[in-house]
């Protein structure tokens, strides 16, 4: 087995942080939805008036949740440090030479097996 580097300590908490991000986006959307509905009701003539038991608040909460979650995910994706690429030209050339040599060796082995089978 190959030796793997241990994962950084903080990576274990990423699912928990994602859950907290989703919960906070939901809470913000739930709080902001009535205000956004009221603002849109005043700004747009054809926008339906929001009442206390209206499903419009739930729809707006879902829309705002998606927007807040996307913005939060974008910020996290930008802020997380990127892993440096360990691929180099020299390594690629060496790997290619090894693959070509392995392919030649397999062909030679197959030829030898075929010769041995014909001679029997």
PALUMDO-416197 format. One record per atom (N, C-alpha, C, O, CB): x, y, z. Coordinates in steps of 0.05 Angstrom, whole numbers, plus 5000, padded with zeros to 4 digits. Glycine has a CB too. Layout:
// PALUMDO-416197
XYZ...
// end
This chain:
// PALUMDO-416197
501749765000500050005000501850255000504050255011498150005025500750464988502350704988501850865013499650855024501850864963503851015021503551175045502151435037502851575019506351235057500051485052498451735047499151935068499751875091495451675047499152185060499552405079496952425096494752395086500152675065497252475122494852515138493452775129494752975122495552525168490852775130489353015122489753225143490053165167486352945119489653475134489853695154487553675174485453575168489753965140488053775198486153755219483453885213481353775221487253865244483454105200481054255196479154125176476754195176481754535186480153945159478353825138476153655150474153615138480053665119476653555174474653375186472153535194469953415196475753245211472353795197470053955206468654085182466654235187471054165225469454045158468154175135465254095132463654275126469654095109464353845136461553795135459953945156457654035150461053495138461053975179459654115201459554415193457454545198461154085228461654515182461654805174459654845151458355055150464454895165459354645133457354665111454554665122452854815113457754435092454054505143451454495155450854765169448654875167451254265176452854875183452455135195451955355174450355535179454955205212453355335152452955525130450055505120448755715115454955485107449055265116446355225107444255325127442355455120445754935100444755265153442855355173442855665175440755785178443655235200445255785174445256075175443956205151442656405153448256175178444356085127443056185103440056165106438556345097444056035078439055945117436255905121435056105141432956215137435655625131436556155163435656345183435556635171433556775175437456345207437556705156437556975143435256995123433957205122440257025129434856785108432656795088429956815102428256965093432756545070429556665124427056675138426456955150424157045150427056465160428557085160428257345171427857555150426357745154430757415189429257535127429157735107426757715088426057915075431657725090425557485086423357445066420957635070420057745050422357165068419957675094417657865096418358155087416758285074416657875124420758235094421658505086421958535056421258735044424258575099423058325043423358325014420658325000420258464980425058085005418758165011416058164999414758435002413458524983414357945013415058565024413858825028415159025009413759194997414258925057417759015006419159194988418359154959417859344945422259164991418058904951417158844924414258924920413559014898417558554917412658894940409858974939409559274934407759364920408358894964411259434947411159724943412359804916411460004904412659864966414359654906415759734882414359644856414259794837418559614882413159414857411959304832408859304835407859224856412959014827407559404815404659424816403259144815401359104829403659594792404358964798403058714794403858504815402958274814403658604766405658574834406558384854404258344875403158544885409158484868403658094881401358044900402058154928404358144936400657744901400058244942400458344969400958114988399457914987397958514978402958135005403557925024401957965049401658185060406657935031400757745058399257745083400657555102402557415094396257655079399757545127401157385148401157085141403156955145399857425175399056975130398856685125399456615096398756395087396156585133400556795081401056765053403356575047405356575062401457035040403156415026405356245019407556395005409656284999404256025000407156644999409056804986411656835003413856844992407957084980411256845029413656855047415356605045417756615045412756905076414056375043415556125041417056105014419256015013413655885044415756194993417056194967419456374967421556304957415056274945419056614978421256804979423456704997425856754992420257084989422756565019424756455037426456245022428956245025423456315061425256085005426755884990428556014970430855934966424755694975427556224956429256364936431556494950433856474941427556574921431056634972433256764987435256564998437656614999432056945009434256335007436056125018438056034997440356015002434455885028437055984972438755904951440856124945443156064941437155834925439956364944441756584938443956614960446256634954440256854934443056614985444956635007446956405008449256435013443556665033445956165003447655925003449655934981452055864985445955665001448856024957450756054935452856254940455256214935449256124909452056484951454056694958455956594979458356644977452656954967454956465000456756355021458656145010460956145018455056235043457655974993459355764981461555894963463755794963457655574965460756094949462756234932464856364949467256354942461356444915464156484971466156604989467956395000470456435002464756765012466856165009468555955020470355844998472755795004466755725031469455804974471055704952473355884946475555794939469355654927472956144947475056344942477056344965479456384960473856624937476156324989477856355013479556105019481656135031476156415037478755875011480255625017482755625001482655664976478555375012485055575014487555564998487655324979486655104986489955545017488655374956488755164935491354994939493455094947488655284907491054734932493354554933495154614909494154624886492454254935497754634914499554674892499754424875499754204886502354764902500054454850500254224832503154124833505054274832499454304803503353864836505953734838506853624811508953484810505953524859505453674790506053574763508153754751507853994750503553554746510353634741512453784727512853664700512053434695515053794744514153814683514753714656516653474657516253284642516053934639518653494674520553274676519153014685519652804675522853344696517353044705515852814714514052694693513852444691514152884738512752864677511052764655512652614634511852414624509553004642515052724628516752594608517652324618517752124603519152774601518452314644519352064655517151854656517551624649520452114684514751944663512451754664511851654636511151414632510051894676511951824616511451744588513451544579512751344567511451984570516051584585518051394577517651124591517950914578520851504585516851124616516350874630513950734618514050484615515750934660511850874610509550754597510350624570509450404564507250954593511950774554512750674528514450424532514150224518514350884512516350424551518050194556516349954566516849734557520150264577514450004583512749784592511149664569510749414568510749884614510149834551508649734529510349564510509549354501507449974513512849654506514749494490515349224503515449024489517349644485515749234529516348984544513948794542514348554539517049044573511548894544509148724542508948594515508248354512506648884548509548754494509448644466511548424463510948214451509948874446513948474473516048274471515248014486515747794476518748384482514148044510513247814525511047654510511147414509512247894552509247804498507147674482508247524458507347314451505047884474510147654445511447514422512847264431512647054417513447704408514247274453515647034463513646814471514046584465517347114488511346894483509346694489508146574464507746334463507046824506507646734444506646634418508646444405507746244394505946864400511246504406513246334394513346064409513545854397516046474396513146084436513245834452510845664446511045414444513345904481508545784442506045634437506145504409505145284405503545814439507445634389507645524362509545294361509145104346508545744342511645304377513645084376512644834389513944624386516145184390510644834404509544594418508144414399507144204408507744664440
// end
